[in-house]
Amino acid sequence: MKNCIFLVTLCLLVNGFARAQLACCVKPTATDSTEATTLFAMLGTDPTFKAKHANPLPFTLQSKMGKKVSFKTPDGKTGMAYEIKAAKKTDNYLLVIHEWWGLNDYIVQEAERLYKELGNVNVLALDLYDGKVATEREHAAQIMQGVTQDRAQAIINGAIAHAGKDPDIATIGWCFGGGWSLQSAILAGDKAEAAVIYYGMPERNVERLKKLKAPVLGIFAAQDNSITPAVVQEFEQKMQEAGKDVTIKMYDAVHAFANPSNPNYDREAAEEAHRLAVDFIKKHLD
């Protein structure tokens, strides 16, 4: 009987450890260029990760500064975004990438806030969900997992082309969009000037990171058991190995702490992180 109890306990521990490895300390099993975003999408199957995302409170932004635009994408389709044009003609662009809820009015509001604070810059909030917006977490997980690498990259490349012949581009994103902010900067090549990642899955392929031309500001949460401090530390090491400029800011907070629609919203940390992000973008996008 004691042996039986021991074996059952061992099995439970092993299974729990395996789930933790997937949900908390995801290790790459491939070295292709889509690895990081694929790993993040895997988190959509984890109940613990989904539980971190309370359904957002209903919110409609009454007065909008910009408008929805569409542009051609390299796959022969059409991409969509919310665009706010600069008051004066400029080649400076900020690509804003939404959380796993999609391009909702919370993101539109944040795009407008960034527009006001950055000065003369064009802001383009991309829609990587092709018009889908989730209002509850199970649906958000489904949509996120349905995003293909090829389609997301096509939308990003279409947006870069929409910005003009030789734009200067900064990127910013949260959660799902945090990982894609970094990927967008890589795709932008020499056009990229800065990238801000909020608690998104970082790229771990050093060869992929060597293609990055922009400095990176990574904003993470010490209590995040999905994008863990160990994952962040590894990213910092990989960036150094690739010879790239990275600044990491770790807050004593939980995942999605900067989302005002989340019950775990940490106003003090969120406001400080926002100021850091704005200053970082201003410094490099001038």
C-alpha positions, -999 to 999 in steps of 0.1 A, spaced: 0 0 0 28 24 9 45 17 -24 12 24 -42 7 57 -25 43 67 -33 39 59 -70 6 78 -72 22 108 -55 52 106 -78 30 105 -109 11 136 -97 43 155 -90 57 146 -125 25 155 -143 24 188 -123 60 195 -132 54 188 -169 24 212 -169 45 238 -151 72 235 -177 47 242 -205 29 270 -188 56 287 -168 91 279 -182 84 271 -218 116 259 -235 119 260 -272 121 228 -291 128 244 -325 150 272 -338 128 286 -366 118 322 -368 83 317 -356 93 298 -324 85 325 -298 50 334 -309 42 297 -313 52 291 -277 31 320 -265 1 306 -284 6 273 -265 -2 292 -233 -38 296 -246 -44 259 -236 -33 265 -200 -61 272 -175 -37 290 -152 -27 314 -179 -63 320 -190 -73 327 -154 -49 356 -153 -71 374 -178 -104 384 -163 -129 394 -190 -125 431 -197 -152 455 -186 -173 468 -215 -158 500 -228 -165 522 -258 -143 552 -266 -167 579 -275 -146 604 -294 -118 590 -316 -89 610 -331 -81 586 -359 -98 562 -382 -98 526 -394 -77 520 -425 -69 491 -447 -38 482 -467 -26 455 -490 -7 426 -475 19 404 -493 -3 373 -492 -28 390 -515 -53 399 -488 -60 431 -469 -48 442 -434 -66 465 -410 -55 491 -385 -65 521 -365 -44 551 -377 -38 585 -363 -19 607 -387 7 632 -374 -3 669 -375 28 676 -397 42 653 -423 67 629 -408 82 595 -416 80 585 -379 56 557 -371 46 538 -340 32 503 -346 9 494 -316 0 457 -312 -29 446 -291 -32 421 -263 -50 387 -268 -84 404 -267 -78 420 -301 -80 456 -313 -106 468 -288 -112 503 -276 -88 499 -247 -60 496 -272 -74 524 -293 -74 546 -262 -38 536 -254 -28 544 -291 -43 578 -287 -25 584 -254 8 575 -270 1 598 -299 -5 627 -277 26 621 -256 51 613 -283 46 644 -303 46 645 -341 43 608 -349 20 586 -370 4 559 -349 -8 527 -365 -26 502 -341 -25 469 -360 -52 443 -361 -36 409 -361 -69 392 -355 -84 404 -389 -114 421 -372 -121 396 -344 -124 410 -309 -129 388 -278 -149 398 -247 -143 366 -228 -111 347 -222 -120 314 -237 -128 331 -270 -96 352 -267 -76 320 -263 -93 305 -294 -86 335 -316 -50 338 -304 -43 301 -312 -59 306 -346 -34 333 -357 -10 318 -382 26 330 -384 24 337 -421 -8 358 -418 5 378 -388 38 385 -406 19 395 -438 -1 420 -418 30 435 -402 48 436 -435 18 453 -451 17 479 -424 54 486 -428 48 491 -465 18 513 -457 41 535 -437 60 546 -468 92 541 -486 117 548 -458 99 552 -425 114 553 -390 95 527 -370 90 521 -333 69 492 -320 50 485 -287 27 457 -276 13 439 -245 10 402 -238 3 386 -272 13 419 -287 45 421 -267 60 392 -285 48 405 -318 62 439 -310 97 423 -310 89 403 -341 77 434 -359 110 452 -351 129 422 -366 107 423 -397 112 460 -401 150 456 -404 169 489 -408 136 508 -406 132 498 -369 143 524 -343 129 510 -310 109 481 -297 90 480 -264 78 446 -251 53 443 -223 53 408 -208 53 390 -241 72 359 -251 107 370 -262 126 356 -291 153 330 -281 169 322 -314 202 341 -314 204 340 -352 170 356 -354 179 382 -329 210 391 -349 186 405 -375 173 430 -351 185 465 -357 166 483 -329 172 487 -292 147 469 -270 129 479 -237 115 448 -220 89 454 -193 81 423 -173 65 411 -140 84 393 -113 52 374 -103 44 362 -138 46 324 -138 42 323 -176 68 347 -189 89 340 -158 119 359 -146 140 329 -157 126 333 -193 134 371 -191 169 364 -179 175 340 -207 163 366 -232 187 392 -218 215 367 -222 205 359 -257 204 395 -267 238 401 -253 251 371 -272 236 385 -303 253 418 -296 221 438 -292 210 466 -270 184 456 -244 170 472 -212 150 451 -188 126 466 -162 111 440 -138 81 451 -116 69 433 -85 36 427 -102 16 400 -120 10 394 -157 -11 420 -174 -4 445 -146 -6 474 -171 -40 466 -184 -66 489 -169 -94 464 -177 -77 438 -155 -86 435 -118 -49 430 -112 -41 464 -127 -13 480 -108 -17 517 -114 17 528 -99 37 502 -118 17 508 -150 22 545 -149 60 542 -143 63 516 -171 44 539 -194 67 568 -187 97 546 -194 82 534 -226 74 569 -238 108 582 -229 125 552 -246 105 557 -279 111 595 -279 149 589 -274 152 566 -304 124 579 -327 136 615 -333 
